[in-house]
Amino acid sequence: MHKNTPRSNWLIPGRAYILYRPPASTPAVIRTGSVRPDKATEEVNVSDIIARVISQKGTCTAQHKVGDEFVIGQHTPANLCSWAFYCLFPFAQVLQFGGSFPWEQDRNKAVVACPDAENPVVFELRRPLP
């Protein structure tokens, strides 16, 4: 890349960069049913991940309950505990870009717990199917 181009500010000489571009055949948007408690119907990007609370023990300070759902996409989900989000985000990124986890039987999901050992909240992350 020529050093006078705008992107030259953040490129480091000698480093290799890989840019991911989703396949052109991927639909941009799908429709889902109730994704968040506050919205009956919502458009969700295919790359968005749905996080659903599947287990909660003790007292969650963020008041998450079994059945709560959040959409993890380009923005931090409203009302999602920041500590839980920090744990979920790396797994959501893998699913968003087509990856999977060898320990999960379903390649479109991951089960992740928040870091509060005394009041654990367990989330199921799921890639929406087109």
C-alpha positions in Angstrom: 0.0 0.0 0.0 1.3 3.4 -0.9 2.3 5.4 2.2 0.2 8.4 1.2 -3.1 6.5 1.4 -5.3 7.1 4.4 -4.9 3.5 5.7 -1.1 3.8 6.0 -1.5 5.4 9.4 -2.6 2.1 11.1 -0.6 -0.4 9.0 2.7 -1.6 10.5 5.5 -2.4 7.9 6.5 -6.0 7.9 3.2 -7.3 9.4 0.8 -9.5 7.4 -2.9 -8.5 7.4 -5.8 -10.7 6.6 -9.1 -9.1 5.8 -12.3 -11.2 6.0 -15.1 -10.6 3.5 -18.2 -12.8 3.9 -19.4 -14.7 0.8 -21.6 -12.7 -1.6 -24.3 -15.4 -1.4 -24.8 -14.6 2.3 -28.2 -12.9 2.8 -27.8 -9.5 4.6 -30.8 -9.8 6.9 -33.2 -12.5 8.2 -36.4 -12.1 10.2 -36.7 -13.7 13.6 -39.5 -13.9 16.2 -39.1 -12.5 19.7 -35.3 -11.8 20.1 -35.4 -9.3 22.9 -38.0 -9.1 25.7 -38.7 -5.5 24.7 -39.3 -6.2 21.0 -41.8 -8.6 19.4 -40.2 -8.8 16.0 -36.8 -7.5 14.9 -34.5 -7.8 11.9 -31.3 -9.5 12.8 -28.2 -9.6 10.6 -27.0 -13.1 9.7 -23.7 -12.3 11.4 -25.5 -11.4 14.7 -25.4 -13.9 17.5 -28.4 -14.6 19.8 -27.4 -15.0 23.5 -30.0 -16.7 25.6 -29.8 -17.3 29.4 -30.3 -21.1 29.9 -29.3 -21.3 33.6 -29.1 -18.9 36.5 -28.2 -19.8 40.2 -28.0 -17.5 43.2 -28.7 -13.8 42.8 -27.6 -12.1 39.5 -26.8 -8.5 40.2 -27.8 -7.6 36.6 -31.1 -9.5 37.2 -30.7 -11.8 34.3 -33.3 -14.7 34.3 -33.7 -17.9 32.3 -35.1 -17.1 28.9 -33.6 -13.6 28.6 -32.2 -13.0 25.1 -29.8 -10.5 23.7 -28.5 -9.8 20.2 -24.7 -9.5 19.9 -23.7 -7.8 16.7 -22.0 -4.5 16.0 -23.1 -2.9 19.3 -23.0 -3.9 22.9 -26.4 -5.3 23.8 -28.5 -3.0 26.1 -29.1 -4.3 29.6 -26.5 -7.1 29.3 -24.1 -7.3 32.3 -20.7 -6.0 31.1 -18.8 -8.8 32.9 -20.9 -11.4 31.1 -20.4 -9.5 27.8 -16.6 -9.6 28.2 -16.9 -13.4 28.5 -19.4 -13.9 25.7 -17.7 -11.6 23.1 -14.8 -13.8 22.1 -17.1 -16.8 21.6 -19.6 -14.6 19.7 -16.9 -13.4 17.4 -15.9 -17.0 16.4 -19.6 -17.8 15.6 -20.1 -14.5 13.7 -17.3 -15.3 11.3 -18.3 -18.9 10.6 -16.2 -20.7 13.2 -17.2 -23.4 15.6 -16.0 -25.1 18.7 -14.8 -28.8 18.7 -16.4 -29.5 22.1 -19.9 -28.5 21.0 -22.0 -31.0 19.1 -23.9 -28.3 17.3 -21.5 -26.1 15.3 -23.9 -23.2 15.4 -23.8 -22.7 19.2 -21.6 -22.3 22.2 -22.4 -22.5 25.9 -20.6 -19.9 28.0 -20.9 -18.9 31.7 -20.4 -15.5 33.3 -17.4 -15.1 35.6 -19.4 -14.8 38.9 -18.6 -18.2 40.5 -21.1 -17.8 43.3 -24.0 -16.6 41.1 -23.4 -18.2 37.7 -25.4 -17.3 34.7 -25.0 -19.6 31.8 -25.7 -18.4 28.2 -26.2 -20.3 25.0 -24.8 -18.4 22.0 -26.5 -19.3 18.8 -25.9 -18.4 15.2 -29.3 -17.7 13.5 -30.0 -20.1 10.6 -31.0 -18.5 7.3 
